[in-house]
């Protein structure tokens, strides 16, 4: 799995855990829905850390909580 897929999966999982839609997440995060949808549908190949931080703020979690999953821990090194 690549990093972008891990970020997408994490956002979707968190929406499921909080029982919210992507549009509701956007509202809670003070982001346009298109920003989150661009990450989820692959249009944004390199989402900004600030965007992920705003998503975390909207969900009431820390960046550490966002990235502290087995998926992120098992990512292979991007630079070969």
Buried (B, 14 or more C-beta within 10 A) or exposed (E): EEBBEBBBBBBEEBBEEBEBEBEBBBBBBEBEBEBBBBBBEEEBEEBEEEBBBBBBBBBEBEEEEBBEEEBBEEEEEEEE
